[in-house]
Amino acid sequence: MDNTFHRNEKMGIYLQVYNFEADEKTRKPEGTIRYEVTRKGSDDKLLDFSQEADQATGGASQIVVEQMLPLQNLEPGQYNLKITATDKKRNQTVTQAASFTVI
């Protein structure tokens, strides 16, 4: 597999995030997962959306992020994907980034 996609495809995102602090009542993680896509060499966000961490699969000790990103609105070129997981209980964040190409 490589990081080149056609505009008519969807890019699958899979990420595991560990050790969120669980909410005392619900035992679920309290935080957010934020997705940002920018064109390489630019800070303009072409896609910017979030989801609550408790909506992801798994529990506080291991969150599994699975997302399908449609690419039809992106012009051919190189892009950066940045995913930021924020644990609101611990006030901690972790960020992963990857680049990809749309043809």
The first five atom37 places (N, CA, C, CB, O) and aatype in JSON, in Angstrom:
{
  "aatype": [12, 3, 2, 16, 13, 8, 1, 2, 6, 11, 12, 7, 9, 18, 10, 5, 19, 18, 2, 13, 6, 0, 3, 6, 11, 16, 1, 11, 14, 6, 7, 16, 9, 1, 18, 6, 19, 16, 1, 11, 7, 15, 3, 3, 11, 10, 10, 3, 13, 15, 5, 6, 0, 3, 5, 0, 16, 7, 7, 0, 15, 5, 9, 19, 19, 6, 5, 12, 10, 14, 10, 5, 2, 10, 6, 14, 7, 5, 18, 2, 10, 11, 9, 16, 0, 16, 3, 11, 11, 1, 2, 5, 16, 19, 16, 5, 0, 0, 15, 13, 16, 19, 9],
  "atom_mask": [
    [1, 1, 1, 1, 1],
    [1, 1, 1, 1, 1],
    [1, 1, 1, 1, 1],
    [1, 1, 1, 1, 1],
    [1, 1, 1, 1, 1],
    [1, 1, 1, 1, 1],
    [1, 1, 1, 1, 1],
    [1, 1, 1, 1, 1],
    [1, 1, 1, 1, 1],
    [1, 1, 1, 1, 1],
    [1, 1, 1, 1, 1],
    [1, 1, 1, 0, 1],
    [1, 1, 1, 1, 1],
    [1, 1, 1, 1, 1],
    [1, 1, 1, 1, 1],
    [1, 1, 1, 1, 1],
    [1, 1, 1, 1, 1],
    [1, 1, 1, 1, 1],
    [1, 1, 1, 1, 1],
    [1, 1, 1, 1, 1],
    [1, 1, 1, 1, 1],
    [1, 1, 1, 1, 1],
    [1, 1, 1, 1, 1],
    [1, 1, 1, 1, 1],
    [1, 1, 1, 1, 1],
    [1, 1, 1, 1, 1],
    [1, 1, 1, 1, 1],
    [1, 1, 1, 1, 1],
    [1, 1, 1, 1, 1],
    [1, 1, 1, 1, 1],
    [1, 1, 1, 0, 1],
    [1, 1, 1, 1, 1],
    [1, 1, 1, 1, 1],
    [1, 1, 1, 1, 1],
    [1, 1, 1, 1, 1],
    [1, 1, 1, 1, 1],
    [1, 1, 1, 1, 1],
    [1, 1, 1, 1, 1],
    [1, 1, 1, 1, 1],
    [1, 1, 1, 1, 1],
    [1, 1, 1, 0, 1],
    [1, 1, 1, 1, 1],
    [1, 1, 1, 1, 1],
    [1, 1, 1, 1, 1],
    [1, 1, 1, 1, 1],
    [1, 1, 1, 1, 1],
    [1, 1, 1, 1, 1],
    [1, 1, 1, 1, 1],
    [1, 1, 1, 1, 1],
    [1, 1, 1, 1, 1],
    [1, 1, 1, 1, 1],
    [1, 1, 1, 1, 1],
    [1, 1, 1, 1, 1],
    [1, 1, 1, 1, 1],
    [1, 1, 1, 1, 1],
    [1, 1, 1, 1, 1],
    [1, 1, 1, 1, 1],
    [1, 1, 1, 0, 1],
    [1, 1, 1, 0, 1],
    [1, 1, 1, 1, 1],
    [1, 1, 1, 1, 1],
    [1, 1, 1, 1, 1],
    [1, 1, 1, 1, 1],
    [1, 1, 1, 1, 1],
    [1, 1, 1, 1, 1],
    [1, 1, 1, 1, 1],
    [1, 1, 1, 1, 1],
    [1, 1, 1, 1, 1],
    [1, 1, 1, 1, 1],
    [1, 1, 1, 1, 1],
    [1, 1, 1, 1, 1],
    [1, 1, 1, 1, 1],
    [1, 1, 1, 1, 1],
    [1, 1, 1, 1, 1],
    [1, 1, 1, 1, 1],
    [1, 1, 1, 1, 1],
    [1, 1, 1, 0, 1],
    [1, 1, 1, 1, 1],
    [1, 1, 1, 1, 1],
    [1, 1, 1, 1, 1],
    [1, 1, 1, 1, 1],
    [1, 1, 1, 1, 1],
    [1, 1, 1, 1, 1],
    [1, 1, 1, 1, 1],
    [1, 1, 1, 1, 1],
    [1, 1, 1, 1, 1],
    [1, 1, 1, 1, 1],
    [1, 1, 1, 1, 1],
    [1, 1, 1, 1, 1],
    [1, 1, 1, 1, 1],
    [1, 1, 1, 1, 1],
    [1, 1, 1, 1, 1],
    [1, 1, 1, 1, 1],
    [1, 1, 1, 1, 1],
    [1, 1, 1, 1, 1],
    [1, 1, 1, 1, 1],
    [1, 1, 1, 1, 1],
    [1, 1, 1, 1, 1],
    [1, 1, 1, 1, 1],
    [1, 1, 1, 1, 1],
    [1, 1, 1, 1, 1],
    [1, 1, 1, 1, 1],
    [1, 1, 1, 1, 1]
  ],
  "atom_positions": [
    [[0.84, -1.17, 0.0], [0.0, 0.0, 0.0], [0.89, 1.24, 0.0], [-0.96, 0.0, 1.21], [1.98, 1.26, 0.57]],
    [[0.39, 2.26, -0.66], [1.14, 3.51, -0.65], [0.22, 4.64, -0.24], [1.77, 3.78, -2.04], [-0.92, 4.41, 0.17]],
    [[0.7, 5.84, -0.36], [-0.06, 6.99, 0.08], [-0.6, 7.81, -1.1], [0.79, 7.87, 0.97], [-0.75, 9.03, -0.99]],
    [[-0.89, 7.15, -2.22], [-1.45, 7.81, -3.4], [-2.86, 7.29, -3.64], [-0.55, 7.57, -4.66], [-3.1, 6.08, -3.66]],
    [[-3.8, 8.23, -3.82], [-5.2, 7.88, -3.96], [-5.8, 8.61, -5.15], [-5.98, 8.22, -2.67], [-5.34, 9.69, -5.52]],
    [[-6.82, 8.03, -5.74], [-7.6, 8.69, -6.78], [-8.72, 9.49, -6.12], [-8.18, 7.66, -7.8], [-9.16, 9.15, -5.02]],
    [[-9.18, 10.54, -6.78], [-10.22, 11.4, -6.22], [-11.53, 10.64, -5.98], [-10.48, 12.58, -7.14], [-12.31, 11.02, -5.1]],
    [[-11.78, 9.59, -6.73], [-13.03, 8.85, -6.56], [-12.94, 7.8, -5.44], [-13.41, 8.18, -7.87], [-13.89, 7.05, -5.23]],
    [[-11.82, 7.75, -4.75], [-11.63, 6.81, -3.65], [-11.85, 7.49, -2.31], [-10.22, 6.19, -3.72], [-11.95, 8.72, -2.21]],
    [[-11.92, 6.66, -1.28], [-11.9, 7.15, 0.09], [-10.63, 6.63, 0.74], [-13.18, 6.68, 0.88], [-10.21, 5.5, 0.49]],
    [[-10.03, 7.47, 1.56], [-8.82, 7.08, 2.27], [-9.22, 6.56, 3.65], [-7.82, 8.27, 2.38], [-9.89, 7.26, 4.41]],
    [[-8.81, 5.35, 3.96], [-9.1, 4.77, 5.26], [-8.08, 5.23, 6.29], [0.0, 0.0, 0.0], [-6.88, 5.2, 6.04]],
    [[-8.57, 5.65, 7.44], [-7.71, 6.1, 8.54], [-7.89, 5.12, 9.69], [-8.05, 7.58, 8.99], [-9.02, 4.83, 10.09]],
    [[-6.8, 4.62, 10.21], [-6.82, 3.7, 11.34], [-5.73, 4.13, 12.31], [-6.61, 2.22, 10.88], [-4.57, 4.27, 11.93]],
    [[-6.11, 4.34, 13.56], [-5.16, 4.8, 14.57], [-5.59, 4.25, 15.92], [-5.07, 6.35, 14.61], [-6.78, 4.23, 16.23]],
    [[-4.64, 3.81, 16.72], [-4.92, 3.38, 18.08], [-4.3, 4.4, 19.04], [-4.37, 1.94, 18.35], [-3.14, 4.78, 18.89]],
    [[-5.1, 4.81, 20.02], [-4.64, 5.77, 21.02], [-4.82, 5.11, 22.39], [-5.43, 7.14, 20.93], [-5.88, 4.55, 22.68]],
    [[-3.78, 5.18, 23.21], [-3.79, 4.46, 24.48], [-3.82, 5.4, 25.69], [-2.57, 3.56, 24.57], [-3.37, 6.54, 25.62]],
    [[-4.36, 4.88, 26.77], [-4.27, 5.45, 28.12], [-4.99, 6.77, 28.34], [-2.87, 5.64, 28.45], [-4.47, 7.65, 29.03]],
    [[-6.17, 6.93, 27.75], [-7.03, 8.03, 28.17], [-7.45, 7.76, 29.61], [-8.28, 8.18, 27.22], [-7.56, 6.6, 30.01]],
    [[-7.67, 8.81, 30.37], [-8.2, 8.62, 31.72], [-9.71, 8.47, 31.61], [-7.81, 9.81, 32.67], [-10.37, 9.28, 30.97]],
    [[-10.24, 7.43, 32.22], [-11.67, 7.15, 32.13], [-12.48, 8.07, 33.04], [-11.95, 5.69, 32.48], [-12.03, 8.44, 34.13]],
    [[-13.66, 8.43, 32.58], [-14.61, 9.16, 33.42], [-15.06, 8.23, 34.55], [-15.84, 9.66, 32.58], [-15.31, 7.05, 34.31]],
    [[-15.16, 8.76, 35.77], [-15.48, 7.93, 36.92], [-16.85, 7.27, 36.8], [-15.42, 8.76, 38.19], [-17.04, 6.13, 37.22]],
    [[-17.81, 7.98, 36.24], [-19.19, 7.47, 36.16], [-19.39, 6.54, 34.97], [-20.17, 8.62, 36.07], [-19.93, 5.44, 35.12]],
    [[-18.96, 6.98, 33.79], [-19.25, 6.22, 32.57], [-18.17, 5.2, 32.23], [-19.42, 7.16, 31.4], [-18.42, 4.26, 31.47]],
    [[-16.98, 5.36, 32.79], [-15.81, 4.51, 32.49], [-15.37, 4.64, 31.03], [-16.12, 3.05, 32.81], [-14.64, 3.79, 30.52]],
    [[-15.82, 5.7, 30.37], [-15.45, 5.95, 28.97], [-14.45, 7.09, 28.92], [-16.7, 6.29, 28.11], [-14.35, 7.89, 29.85]],
    [[-13.68, 7.16, 27.81], [-12.72, 8.26, 27.67], [-13.45, 9.59, 27.49], [-11.78, 8.0, 26.49], [-14.51, 9.64, 26.88]],
    [[-12.86, 10.65, 28.02], [-13.43, 11.98, 27.85], [-12.39, 12.81, 27.08], [-13.79, 12.65, 29.23], [-11.36, 13.2, 27.62]],
    [[-12.71, 13.06, 25.81], [-11.78, 13.81, 24.98], [-12.28, 13.89, 23.56], [0.0, 0.0, 0.0], [-13.43, 13.57, 23.27]],
    [[-11.4, 14.33, 22.67], [-11.76, 14.49, 21.27], [-10.67, 13.95, 20.36], [-12.03, 15.96, 20.95], [-9.5, 13.87, 20.73]],
    [[-11.09, 13.58, 19.17], [-10.18, 13.21, 18.1], [-10.44, 14.22, 16.98], [-10.4, 11.69, 17.61], [-11.56, 14.31, 16.48]],
    [[-9.41, 14.98, 16.6], [-9.56, 16.02, 15.58], [-8.77, 15.65, 14.33], [-9.1, 17.4, 16.14], [-7.62, 15.21, 14.41]],
    [[-9.41, 15.85, 13.18], [-8.81, 15.54, 11.88], [-8.64, 16.84, 11.11], [-9.68, 14.51, 11.08], [-9.58, 17.63, 11.01]],
    [[-7.45, 17.07, 10.56], [-7.2, 18.25, 9.75], [-6.47, 17.84, 8.48], [-6.38, 19.32, 10.55], [-5.5, 17.07, 8.53]],
    [[-6.93, 18.34, 7.35], [-6.25, 18.11, 6.07], [-5.87, 19.48, 5.5], [-7.15, 17.3, 5.07], [-6.72, 20.36, 5.38]],
    [[-4.6, 19.63, 5.16], [-4.1, 20.84, 4.52], [-3.35, 20.46, 3.26], [-3.18, 21.65, 5.48], [-2.82, 19.35, 3.14]],
    [[-3.31, 21.38, 2.32], [-2.49, 21.17, 1.12], [-1.04, 21.38, 1.53], [-2.91, 22.14, -0.05], [-0.73, 22.3, 2.29]],
    [[-0.15, 20.54, 1.03], [1.27, 20.64, 1.37], [1.78, 22.04, 1.04], [2.1, 19.56, 0.61], [1.56, 22.54, -0.06]],
    [[2.45, 22.67, 1.99], [2.99, 24.01, 1.8], [2.02, 25.12, 2.18], [0.0, 0.0, 0.0], [2.31, 26.29, 1.98]],
    [[0.85, 24.74, 2.72], [-0.17, 25.73, 3.09], [-0.71, 25.38, 4.47], [-1.32, 25.77, 2.04], [-0.69, 24.22, 4.88]],
    [[-1.18, 26.39, 5.18], [-1.82, 26.16, 6.48], [-3.33, 26.22, 6.39], [-1.33, 27.18, 7.49], [-4.02, 26.06, 7.4]],
    [[-3.87, 26.44, 5.18], [-5.32, 26.5, 5.0], [-5.92, 25.12, 5.21], [-5.67, 27.04, 3.6], [-5.54, 24.16, 4.54]],
    [[-6.86, 25.02, 6.13], [-7.5, 23.74, 6.42], [-8.6, 23.47, 5.4], [-8.09, 23.72, 7.86], [-9.57, 24.22, 5.3]],
    [[-8.43, 22.41, 4.63], [-9.43, 22.01, 3.65], [-10.51, 21.14, 4.29], [-8.77, 21.27, 2.49], [-11.67, 21.19, 3.9]],
    [[-10.11, 20.37, 5.26], [-11.04, 19.58, 6.08], [-10.62, 19.76, 7.53], [-11.03, 18.04, 5.68], [-9.43, 19.74, 7.85]],
    [[-11.59, 19.95, 8.39], [-11.31, 20.15, 9.81], [-12.55, 19.7, 10.57], [-10.92, 21.65, 10.13], [-13.55, 20.42, 10.6]],
    [[-12.49, 18.53, 11.19], [-13.64, 18.04, 11.95], [-13.16, 17.23, 13.14], [-14.56, 17.19, 11.05], [-12.01, 16.77, 13.18]],
    [[-14.05, 17.06, 14.1], [-13.72, 16.35, 15.34], [-14.8, 15.33, 15.66], [-13.55, 17.34, 16.5], [-15.92, 15.4, 15.15]],
    [[-14.43, 14.39, 16.5], [-15.39, 13.46, 17.06], [-15.04, 13.27, 18.53], [-15.4, 12.1, 16.3], [-13.88, 13.4, 18.92]],
    [[-16.04, 12.96, 19.32], [-15.79, 12.7, 20.73], [-15.09, 11.35, 20.86], [-17.12, 12.72, 21.54], [-15.41, 10.4, 20.14]],
    [[-14.15, 11.27, 21.78], [-13.37, 10.04, 21.96], [-14.25, 8.87, 22.37], [-12.28, 10.25, 23.0], [-13.95, 7.72, 22.02]],
    [[-15.32, 9.13, 23.1], [-16.17, 8.02, 23.52], [-17.01, 7.44, 22.38], [-17.07, 8.47, 24.64], [-17.68, 6.43, 22.55]],
    [[-16.98, 8.09, 21.21], [-17.67, 7.58, 20.03], [-16.79, 6.59, 19.24], [-18.09, 8.73, 19.12], [-17.29, 5.86, 18.38]],
    [[-15.5, 6.58, 19.53], [-14.59, 5.63, 18.88], [-14.75, 4.26, 19.52], [-13.12, 6.12, 18.97], [-15.3, 4.13, 20.61]],
    [[-14.26, 3.24, 18.84], [-14.32, 1.88, 19.34], [-13.33, 1.71, 20.48], [-14.03, 0.86, 18.2], [-12.27, 2.34, 20.49]],
    [[-13.66, 0.88, 21.43], [-12.75, 0.58, 22.53], [-13.14, 1.34, 23.78], [0.0, 0.0, 0.0], [-14.22, 1.92, 23.87]],
    [[-12.25, 1.34, 24.73], [-12.47, 2.02, 26.0], [-11.35, 3.01, 26.26], [0.0, 0.0, 0.0], [-10.56, 3.31, 25.36]],
    [[-11.29, 3.5, 27.48], [-10.29, 4.52, 27.81], [-8.86, 4.01, 27.66], [-10.51, 5.01, 29.22], [-7.98, 4.78, 27.3]],
    [[-8.62, 2.73, 27.93], [-7.25, 2.23, 27.85], [-6.76, 2.08, 26.42], [-7.15, 0.9, 28.55], [-5.56, 2.13, 26.17]],
    [[-7.7, 1.91, 25.46], [-7.31, 1.8, 24.05], [-8.48, 2.24, 23.17], [-6.88, 0.35, 23.7], [-9.51, 1.57, 23.09]],
    [[-8.31, 3.37, 22.52], [-9.31, 3.87, 21.58], [-8.85, 3.48, 20.18], [-9.5, 5.43, 21.69], [-7.68, 3.65, 19.83]],
    [[-9.78, 2.95, 19.39], [-9.48, 2.59, 18.01], [-10.23, 3.56, 17.11], [-9.87, 1.1, 17.7], [-11.46, 3.59, 17.09]],
    [[-9.47, 4.36, 16.36], [-10.03, 5.35, 15.45], [-10.08, 4.74, 14.06], [-9.2, 6.67, 15.46], [-9.05, 4.35, 13.5]],
    [[-11.27, 4.65, 13.51], [-11.46, 4.16, 12.14], [-12.35, 5.17, 11.43], [-12.11, 2.71, 12.12], [-13.47, 5.44, 11.86]],
    [[-11.85, 5.73, 10.34], [-12.57, 6.78, 9.64], [-12.31, 6.63, 8.14], [-12.14, 8.18, 10.14], [-11.2, 6.31, 7.72]],
    [[-13.32, 6.85, 7.34], [-13.16, 6.87, 5.89], [-13.25, 8.32, 5.43], [-14.25, 5.97, 5.18], [-14.26, 9.0, 5.67]],
    [[-12.21, 8.8, 4.78], [-12.13, 10.19, 4.35], [-12.39, 10.27, 2.85], [-10.76, 10.8, 4.72], [-11.55, 9.82, 2.07]],
    [[-13.53, 10.86, 2.43], [-13.79, 11.01, 0.99], [-12.85, 12.04, 0.4], [-15.27, 11.41, 0.74], [-12.56, 13.07, 1.02]],
    [[-12.38, 11.77, -0.8], [-11.37, 12.63, -1.43], [-11.88, 13.39, -2.64], [-10.19, 11.8, -1.85], [-11.12, 14.13, -3.26]],
    [[-13.16, 13.24, -3.01], [-13.66, 13.82, -4.25], [-13.58, 15.35, -4.27], [-15.08, 13.39, -4.46], [-13.55, 15.93, -5.36]],
    [[-13.55, 16.01, -3.13], [-13.48, 17.47, -3.12], [-12.05, 18.01, -3.1], [-14.21, 17.99, -1.92], [-11.85, 19.22, -3.11]],
    [[-11.07, 17.13, -3.09], [-9.67, 17.56, -3.1], [-9.13, 17.54, -4.52], [-8.81, 16.65, -2.18], [-9.28, 16.55, -5.24]],
    [[-8.51, 18.63, -4.92], [-7.87, 18.71, -6.23], [-6.62, 17.82, -6.23], [-7.5, 20.18, -6.59], [-6.04, 17.58, -5.17]],
    [[-6.19, 17.35, -7.39], [-4.95, 16.57, -7.44], [-3.79, 17.37, -6.82], [-4.61, 16.17, -8.89], [-3.64, 18.57, -7.08]],
    [[-2.99, 16.69, -6.02], [-1.86, 17.34, -5.36], [-1.46, 16.59, -4.11], [0.0, 0.0, 0.0], [-1.94, 15.49, -3.85]],
    [[-0.55, 17.22, -3.34], [-0.04, 16.6, -2.12], [-0.68, 17.28, -0.91], [1.5, 16.71, -2.06], [-0.87, 18.5, -0.88]],
    [[-1.01, 16.45, 0.09], [-1.73, 16.92, 1.26], [-1.11, 16.36, 2.53], [-3.21, 16.53, 1.17], [-0.37, 15.37, 2.5]],
    [[-1.43, 17.01, 3.64], [-1.03, 16.54, 4.95], [-2.27, 16.25, 5.77], [-0.13, 17.58, 5.67], [-3.22, 17.03, 5.78]],
    [[-2.26, 15.13, 6.46], [-3.32, 14.77, 7.4], [-2.72, 14.83, 8.8], [-3.91, 13.35, 7.09], [-1.68, 14.24, 9.06]],
    [[-3.4, 15.55, 9.69], [-2.97, 15.62, 11.08], [-4.13, 15.19, 11.96], [-2.47, 17.06, 11.46], [-5.24, 15.71, 11.83]],
    [[-3.87, 14.23, 12.84], [-4.87, 13.75, 13.79], [-4.36, 14.06, 15.19], [-5.15, 12.21, 13.6], [-3.25, 13.68, 15.57]],
    [[-5.2, 14.76, 15.96], [-4.84, 15.13, 17.32], [-5.85, 14.52, 18.28], [-4.78, 16.67, 17.48], [-7.06, 14.77, 18.17]],
    [[-5.36, 13.71, 19.22], [-6.21, 13.13, 20.26], [-5.97, 13.91, 21.54], [-5.9, 11.6, 20.46], [-4.84, 14.09, 21.97]],
    [[-7.07, 14.39, 22.15], [-6.98, 15.18, 23.37], [-7.72, 14.48, 24.49], [-7.56, 16.59, 23.15], [-8.91, 14.17, 24.38]],
    [[-7.0, 14.22, 25.57], [-7.58, 13.65, 26.79], [-7.95, 14.83, 27.68], [-6.58, 12.66, 27.51], [-7.07, 15.49, 28.24]],
    [[-9.24, 15.11, 27.8], [-9.69, 16.28, 28.57], [-9.46, 16.12, 30.07], [-11.17, 16.54, 28.3], [-9.26, 17.11, 30.77]],
    [[-9.49, 14.89, 30.57], [-9.29, 14.66, 32.0], [-7.85, 14.95, 32.41], [-9.66, 13.22, 32.37], [-7.6, 15.51, 33.48]],
    [[-6.91, 14.58, 31.57], [-5.49, 14.78, 31.87], [-4.92, 16.05, 31.23], [-4.69, 13.58, 31.4], [-3.79, 16.44, 31.51]],
    [[-5.72, 16.68, 30.38], [-5.26, 17.86, 29.65], [-3.98, 17.55, 28.86], [-5.02, 19.04, 30.62], [-3.01, 18.3, 28.91]],
    [[-4.01, 16.42, 28.14], [-2.88, 15.99, 27.33], [-3.32, 15.77, 25.89], [-2.25, 14.71, 27.91], [-4.47, 15.41, 25.63]],
    [[-2.4, 16.0, 24.97], [-2.68, 15.74, 23.56], [-1.54, 14.95, 22.95], [-2.89, 17.07, 22.8], [-0.4, 14.99, 23.41]],
    [[-1.89, 14.22, 21.9], [-0.9, 13.52, 21.09], [-1.32, 13.73, 19.64], [-0.8, 11.98, 21.47], [-2.5, 13.69, 19.31]],
    [[-0.33, 13.97, 18.78], [-0.62, 14.25, 17.38], [0.19, 13.32, 16.49], [-0.3, 15.71, 17.04], [1.37, 13.08, 16.72]],
    [[-0.48, 12.8, 15.48], [0.16, 12.01, 14.44], [-0.12, 12.69, 13.11], [-0.34, 10.52, 14.44], [-1.21, 13.23, 12.9]],
    [[0.85, 12.66, 12.21], [0.68, 13.29, 10.9], [1.21, 12.37, 9.81], [1.41, 14.66, 10.86], [2.12, 11.57, 10.02]],
    [[0.61, 12.51, 8.64], [1.05, 11.74, 7.47], [0.74, 12.57, 6.24], [0.35, 10.33, 7.41], [-0.18, 13.39, 6.23]],
    [[1.51, 12.35, 5.2], [1.23, 13.03, 3.94], [0.68, 12.01, 2.94], [2.51, 13.73, 3.39], [0.97, 10.82, 3.02]],
    [[-0.11, 12.52, 1.99], [-0.68, 11.66, 0.97], [-0.87, 12.48, -0.32], [-2.04, 11.05, 1.44], [-0.84, 13.71, -0.3]],
    [[-1.06, 11.77, -1.41], [-1.19, 12.4, -2.71], [-2.52, 11.99, -3.32], [-0.02, 12.02, -3.65], [-2.92, 10.83, -3.25]],
    [[-3.2, 12.96, -3.93], [-4.43, 12.69, -4.65], [-4.14, 12.91, -6.14], [-5.6, 13.62, -4.16], [-3.6, 13.94, -6.53]],
    [[-4.5, 11.92, -6.97], [-4.26, 12.05, -8.41], [-5.58, 12.02, -9.16], [-3.33, 10.93, -8.92], [-5.6, 12.11, -10.39]]
  ]
}
